[in-house]
Amino acid sequence: MSAQHIAKARTTAVVLAGGTGQRVGLSIPKQLLKIAGKAVIEHTLSIFQQADSIDDVIVLMAPGYVPDVEKIVTKAGLTKVTKVIEGGSTRNETTERAIAALGEGLAEGEDRNVLFHDAVRPLLSQRVIKDCVDALDRYQAVDVAIPSADTIIVTRTHGGDGEFITDVPDRSRLRRGQTPQAFKLSTIRRAYEVAAGDPNFQATDDCSVVLKYLPDVPIYVVAGDEYNMKVTQPVDVFIADKLFQLASTAVPQPTDDAAYRELLTGKTLVVFGGSYGIGADIATLAESYGATVYALGRSTTGTHVENPEHIDEALTKAYADTGRVDYVINTAGVLRIGKLAETDSATIQEALNVNYLAPVQIARASYKYLAETKGQLLLYTSSSYTRGRAEYSLYSSTKAAMVNLTQALSDEWAADGVRVNCVNPERTATPMRTKAFGDEPAGTLLSSEAVARTSLDVLLSEMTGHVIDVRQQDPTRGASEASGFEQALAAVLDRQADV
């Protein structure tokens, strides 16, 4: 039989969530701790939900907390999760329970791929998952590791005098192990069967079981990622939360114009800041695909976003006319440059009213309409949100507030099916920017049309709580080839010069 006719082995991800929160000072398992608005385990499960190479997911949860995970799975719509079962008292016992669950229903001689992953590694990339699954086409056991940037020392304790170095291994050959660890089910099952005959058997990971008890089985190493960190210590919680905050997200795009038209026909968009620039381009684009759009602006409709009555009137009219409000977009903003100590009170108040209080009022007024349609609120930030710039203190700080508002509301409104996202364009050719900086070299700015197109894709996605970077792409590397966190790290460096 030719290779192309051989059925691809089914691949199951086993998420190991048996740990407790003792080391991070919690009374609940650390995998239930919230980071970036979601439980750590929800972030992890969502990664496997989105992975094309993963067919189904099993969760091994700390005893007593299975119902908590089942609620998360149901609420988040994690359809690939087929079982949530209690883990054991040790890592070995938990893996043995997973192996038993994986064997249920398998025909004699049937095998499958299995990836064991720590629930408290919520920053796993799709690239690593794919590399692990692809490696199982050639190997029976696969580990994930990264080079050690630190010198590793071996020590011994000498009485009550403390630790002393006994060896310094060659760092060039040392690797830091991560997860997932991937196996043919038959291989990891056999390793544990052999290990069961060892009265002193204990191991902290599964590759070491294969290495010790099936020494003839080679263990292939897939390159991991520095940011595939394990949330173990209190500082890890902070670092992971910041990485989620900075991460850009790839936005799924409808396949063609017909798909856009199918998704937008009959929908109602209310665009604040729709007189010109990004807002106007969103309005034009959405209308071309059959949406009813209310583009509102100071210069065109006399709508002042800093006036709550104007916001209410706009939303009320859209609802009265069409019977629905599906999407609310706010691109309105003011950019005032200058040293804070030299800025007058009126300018400060304007920046706060337009850039901060207006989005808050828009969110507050939009909620009841969006809850009815399970719609989305779309806000905008600036590349300066990660670090304030001299002479941009008002603009940078209010744009940072948009990110926090997005993340908070996405969590607050999740139960009602309302999505909230935030677009982060790099320097964009808009009238507001031209007014502040004058004409800039051609080709150095992103077009407002490109931002509008991405904004539309965000509105039509199921994402919520995300910051979506819109950047000019390197023609040699598309956005889809870089993970969200790779893009985030590159973006952080680029933002040193951006506004």
C-alpha positions in Angstrom: 0.0 0.0 0.0 1.4 3.4 -0.9 2.3 5.9 1.8 -0.4 8.3 0.9 -3.0 5.6 1.5 -1.8 4.8 5.0 -4.2 6.3 7.5 -2.7 9.0 9.7 -2.5 7.9 13.3 -4.9 9.6 15.6 -3.2 12.1 17.9 -4.3 12.8 21.5 -3.0 15.6 23.7 -2.9 14.6 27.4 -2.9 17.7 29.6 -1.4 16.9 33.0 -2.9 19.1 35.6 -2.4 17.3 38.8 -0.2 19.9 40.5 -1.2 22.1 43.4 -0.6 25.8 44.1 1.6 25.4 47.1 4.7 26.9 45.5 2.8 30.0 44.3 1.1 30.4 47.7 -2.4 29.4 46.5 -5.2 27.5 48.1 -6.2 26.2 44.7 -4.3 24.3 42.0 -2.1 26.8 40.1 -3.6 25.6 36.8 -6.9 27.3 37.9 -5.1 30.6 38.6 -6.2 33.4 36.2 -3.7 34.9 33.9 -4.8 37.5 31.3 -8.4 37.0 32.3 -8.5 33.2 31.9 -7.5 30.2 34.0 -4.1 28.9 33.1 -5.5 25.6 32.0 -8.0 27.3 29.7 -5.2 29.0 27.9 -3.4 25.6 27.6 -6.5 23.7 26.4 -7.3 26.5 23.9 -3.9 25.9 22.2 -4.7 22.3 21.6 -8.2 23.1 20.5 -6.7 25.3 17.8 -4.1 22.8 16.7 -4.9 21.1 13.4 -2.7 18.1 14.2 -4.6 17.3 17.5 -7.7 15.2 17.3 -8.8 15.1 20.9 -7.7 16.1 24.4 -7.8 14.3 27.8 -7.2 16.2 31.0 -5.8 14.6 34.2 -6.8 17.0 36.9 -5.9 17.3 40.6 -8.3 15.2 42.8 -11.4 17.2 43.8 -11.2 19.7 41.0 -12.5 17.8 38.0 -15.9 19.7 38.1 -14.0 23.0 37.9 -12.3 22.0 34.7 -15.5 20.5 33.2 -17.1 23.9 33.7 -14.2 25.7 32.0 -14.4 23.3 29.1 -18.1 23.7 28.6 -18.1 27.5 29.0 -15.1 28.0 26.6 -16.5 25.5 24.0 -13.4 23.3 24.1 -15.0 20.6 21.9 -11.8 18.5 21.6 -11.7 17.7 25.3 -13.3 14.3 25.6 -12.4 13.3 29.1 -11.5 15.0 32.4 -10.4 12.5 35.0 -8.6 12.6 38.3 -4.8 12.3 38.3 -2.9 10.2 40.7 -0.8 11.1 43.7 2.4 11.1 41.7 3.4 12.1 38.1 4.0 8.4 37.3 0.6 7.4 38.6 -1.1 10.2 36.6 0.6 9.1 33.4 -0.5 5.4 34.0 -4.1 6.6 34.4 -3.8 8.5 31.1 -2.4 5.4 29.4 -5.2 3.3 30.6 -7.8 5.9 29.4 -6.1 6.1 26.0 -6.3 2.4 25.6 -10.1 2.2 26.0 -11.8 1.5 22.8 -8.7 0.8 20.7 -8.8 -2.2 18.4 -6.2 -4.9 18.8 -3.0 -3.8 17.2 -4.2 -0.2 16.8 -1.8 2.5 17.9 -2.1 6.3 18.3 0.1 9.3 19.0 0.0 10.9 22.4 1.5 14.2 23.6 1.9 14.7 27.3 1.9 18.4 28.2 2.0 20.3 31.5 -1.2 22.3 32.1 0.9 25.1 33.6 2.8 25.7 30.4 0.1 28.0 28.7 2.5 29.6 26.2 3.1 26.6 24.0 3.3 27.4 20.3 1.6 25.7 17.4 5.0 25.2 15.8 6.2 23.0 18.6 3.0 20.9 18.6 3.3 20.4 14.8 7.0 19.5 15.1 6.3 16.9 17.8 3.5 15.2 15.8 5.6 15.3 12.6 8.5 13.7 14.4 6.3 10.8 15.5 6.1 9.8 11.8 9.7 8.7 12.2 10.4 8.1 15.9 8.6 6.4 18.8 9.6 9.0 21.4 10.1 12.7 21.2 11.2 15.3 23.8 11.1 19.1 23.6 14.1 21.1 24.9 16.1 24.3 24.6 19.7 25.1 25.2 20.7 26.3 28.6 21.7 30.0 28.7 22.9 29.5 32.3 26.0 27.6 33.5 24.8 24.4 35.3 26.7 23.3 38.4 26.6 20.1 40.3 26.8 20.4 44.1 27.0 18.4 47.2 26.1 19.3 50.8 28.9 19.1 53.3 27.4 18.8 56.8 26.0 22.0 58.1 28.4 24.2 56.0 26.1 24.4 53.0 26.6 23.4 49.3 29.8 23.1 47.4 30.5 22.7 43.6 31.6 19.2 42.6 31.3 19.6 38.8 30.6 22.1 36.0 29.3 20.2 32.9 29.9 21.4 29.4 27.0 23.8 28.8 27.1 23.3 25.0 25.6 19.8 25.5 23.1 20.7 28.2 19.4 21.2 27.4 16.5 22.4 29.5 13.6 20.0 29.1 10.1 21.2 28.3 6.8 19.7 27.3 5.0 18.3 25.4 6.7 14.9 25.4 5.4 12.8 22.5 5.2 9.0 22.0 3.6 6.2 20.2 1.0 4.9 22.7 2.4 1.4 22.4 5.9 2.7 23.3 5.1 4.6 26.4 2.7 1.8 27.6 5.5 -0.7 27.2 8.0 1.5 29.1 5.6 1.7 32.0 5.0 -2.0 31.9 8.7 -2.7 32.2 9.1 0.0 34.9 6.3 -1.7 37.0 8.8 -4.5 37.7 11.2 -2.1 39.3 10.4 -1.7 43.0 12.4 1.5 43.1 10.7 3.1 40.1 10.1 6.8 40.2 10.4 9.5 37.5 9.5 13.1 37.1 8.9 12.9 33.4 8.0 10.3 30.8 11.0 10.5 28.4 13.2 9.4 31.3 11.0 6.3 31.7 11.6 5.4 28.1 15.3 6.2 28.4 15.8 3.9 31.4 13.5 1.0 30.6 13.5 1.0 26.8 17.2 1.9 26.2 17.1 0.8 22.5 14.4 3.3 21.7 15.9 6.6 20.4 14.3 9.8 21.8 14.3 12.6 19.2 14.6 16.2 20.5 12.4 19.0 19.0 13.6 22.5 19.5 11.4 24.2 22.2 10.8 27.9 22.9 12.2 30.2 25.6 8.7 31.5 26.3 7.2 27.9 26.7 7.6 28.6 30.4 6.2 26.6 33.4 4.2 28.6 35.9 5.7 27.3 39.1 7.0 30.2 41.1 5.2 33.5 42.1 7.3 35.5 39.6 6.2 33.1 36.8 2.6 34.3 37.3 3.7 37.9 36.7 5.9 37.1 33.7 3.3 34.9 32.0 0.6 37.6 32.5 2.9 40.2 30.8 3.7 37.9 27.9 0.0 37.4 27.3 -0.5 41.2 27.5 2.2 41.8 24.9 1.4 38.9 22.6 0.0 39.7 19.2 -2.6 37.3 17.8 -3.0 36.0 14.3 -6.5 36.8 13.0 -8.3 34.2 10.9 -9.5 35.6 7.6 -12.6 34.7 5.6 -11.6 32.9 2.4 -12.9 35.4 -0.1 -15.2 38.3 -0.7 -18.2 36.0 -0.8 -17.4 34.9 2.7 -17.2 38.4 3.9 -20.5 39.2 2.3 -22.2 36.2 3.9 -20.9 37.1 7.3 -21.7 40.8 7.2 -25.0 41.0 5.3 -27.7 42.0 7.7 -25.3 43.1 10.4 -25.3 46.5 12.0 -22.0 48.4 12.7 -21.7 51.6 14.7 -18.4 53.3 14.1 -17.4 56.2 16.4 -14.6 58.2 14.8 -16.0 57.2 11.4 -15.4 60.6 9.7 -12.0 59.8 8.3 -9.0 57.5 8.6 -9.3 54.0 9.9 -12.9 54.5 11.0 -14.1 55.7 7.6 -12.3 52.9 5.9 -13.9 50.3 8.2 -17.3 51.8 7.4 -16.7 51.8 3.6 -15.4 48.2 3.6 -18.2 46.9 5.8 -20.9 48.6 3.6 -19.4 47.1 0.5 -20.0 43.6 2.0 -23.7 44.3 2.8 -23.6 45.6 6.4 -25.6 48.6 7.6 -23.1 51.1 9.0 -23.5 54.2 11.1 -20.3 56.1 10.7 -20.2 58.9 13.3 -17.8 61.7 13.7 -17.4 65.3 14.9 -17.0 66.7 11.4 -19.7 64.7 9.6 -22.5 63.9 12.0 -21.7 66.3 14.8 -21.1 63.4 17.2 -18.8 64.2 20.0 -17.7 61.0 21.7 -16.9 62.8 24.9 -20.6 63.5 25.2 -22.4 60.5 26.7 -25.7 61.8 25.3 -24.3 61.7 21.7 -23.2 58.1 22.3 -26.6 57.0 23.5 -28.4 58.8 20.7 -26.2 57.1 18.0 -26.8 53.6 19.5 -30.5 54.2 20.0 -31.0 55.3 16.4 -29.0 52.3 15.0 -31.1 49.9 17.0 -34.4 51.6 16.2 -33.6 51.6 12.5 -32.3 48.0 12.2 -33.4 46.2 15.3 -29.9 45.2 16.2 -26.3 46.4 16.9 -23.7 43.7 16.2 -20.5 45.6 16.3 -19.4 48.8 18.0 -16.0 50.3 16.9 -14.3 53.3 18.4 -11.4 54.8 16.5 -11.8 58.3 17.8 -8.8 59.8 19.5 -6.6 62.9 19.9 -2.9 63.1 19.8 -1.3 66.1 21.6 2.5 66.3 21.8 4.2 68.2 24.5 5.8 68.1 28.0 3.2 67.5 30.7 4.4 70.3 32.9 3.8 72.7 30.0 0.4 71.3 29.0 -2.6 73.4 30.0 -5.6 71.9 31.9 -7.9 72.1 28.9 -5.6 70.0 26.7 -5.2 67.4 29.5 -9.0 67.2 30.0 -9.5 66.8 26.3 -7.1 63.9 26.1 -8.8 62.2 29.1 -12.3 62.8 27.8 -11.7 61.6 24.2 -9.0 58.9 24.7 -10.2 57.4 27.9 -13.6 58.4 29.2 -15.3 58.2 25.8 -14.3 54.5 25.2 -15.5 53.8 28.7 -18.9 55.5 28.0 -19.1 53.7 24.6 -18.5 50.4 26.3 -21.1 51.1 29.0 -23.7 52.2 26.6 -23.1 49.4 24.0 -23.3 46.5 26.4 -27.0 45.9 26.4 -27.1 45.9 22.6 -24.1 43.6 22.2 -25.4 41.2 24.8 -28.5 40.8 22.7 -26.6 40.0 19.5 -23.6 38.3 21.1 -21.6 41.0 19.3 -18.2 42.6 19.8 -16.7 45.9 21.0 -13.5 46.9 19.2 -11.1 49.4 20.7 -7.8 50.7 19.5 -4.4 51.2 21.2 -1.0 52.5 20.1 2.4 50.9 19.9 3.4 53.1 22.8 1.1 51.3 25.2 3.9 49.0 26.4 6.2 51.9 27.4 5.3 55.6 27.8 7.2 58.1 25.7 8.5 61.4 26.7 6.2 64.2 25.4 3.5 61.6 24.8 2.5 60.9 28.4 -1.2 61.6 28.0 -1.5 59.6 24.7 0.6 56.7 25.8 -1.1 56.3 29.2 -4.6 56.5 27.8 -3.8 53.9 25.1 -2.3 51.6 27.8 -5.7 51.9 29.5 -7.4 50.6 26.4 -5.5 47.4 26.6 -6.5 46.9 30.3 -10.1 47.9 29.5 -10.2 45.3 26.7 -8.8 42.5 28.9 -11.1 43.4 31.8 -14.3 43.7 29.8 -13.6 40.5 27.8 -13.6 38.6 31.1 -16.5 40.5 32.6 -18.7 40.1 29.6 -17.7 36.5 28.6 -20.7 34.9 30.2 -23.0 37.0 28.1 -21.2 36.1 24.9 -19.9 39.6 24.2 -16.4 39.8 22.8 -14.0 42.7 23.3 -10.8 43.1 21.4 -8.2 45.8 20.8 -6.3 46.6 17.6 -2.8 47.9 17.8 -1.7 49.4 14.5 1.9 50.5 14.0 2.5 54.0 12.7 -0.4 54.6 10.3 -1.1 57.2 7.7 -4.1 59.0 9.1 -5.1 62.6 9.2 -4.5 62.7 12.9 -0.9 61.6 12.5 -0.3 63.9 9.6 -1.6 66.8 11.7 0.8 65.9 14.6 3.9 65.0 12.5 3.5 66.5 9.1 4.3 64.5 5.9 6.5 61.5 6.5 8.6 59.4 4.0 6.5 57.3 1.7 6.5 53.6 2.6 7.2 54.2 6.3 3.6 54.1 7.4 0.9 51.5 7.4 -2.1 52.3 5.3 -5.4 52.9 7.1 -7.1 50.5 4.6 -4.8 47.7 5.8 -5.8 48.4 9.5 -9.5 48.5 8.5 -9.2 45.1 6.8 -7.6 43.5 9.8 -10.2 45.2 12.0 -13.0 43.6 10.0 -11.3 40.2 10.4 -11.2 40.7 14.1 -14.9 41.6 14.2 -15.7 38.4 12.3 -13.6 36.1 14.5 -14.5 34.4 17.7 -11.5 36.0 19.5 -12.0 38.0 22.7 -9.6 39.7 25.1 -6.8 40.0 22.5 -4.5 42.7 21.4 -4.0 42.3 17.7 -0.9 43.9 16.1 -1.2 45.3 12.6 2.3 45.7 11.1 3.9 46.1 7.7 5.0 42.6 6.8 8.4 41.5 5.8 7.7 40.2 2.3 10.1 37.2 2.9 8.1 36.1 6.0 4.3 36.1 6.3 2.6 36.7 9.7 1.3 33.2 9.8 4.9 31.8 9.9 5.7 33.5 13.2 4.1 32.6 16.5 2.2 35.2 18.4 4.9 35.4 20.9 7.7 35.6 18.3 5.8 38.5 16.8 5.4 40.0 20.2 9.1 39.9 21.0 9.9 41.5 17.6 7.2 44.1 18.1 8.5 45.1 21.5 11.9 45.9 19.9 10.3 47.8 17.1 8.2 49.8 19.5 11.3 51.4 20.9 11.1 53.7 17.9 7.3 53.7 17.3 4.7 56.0 18.6 
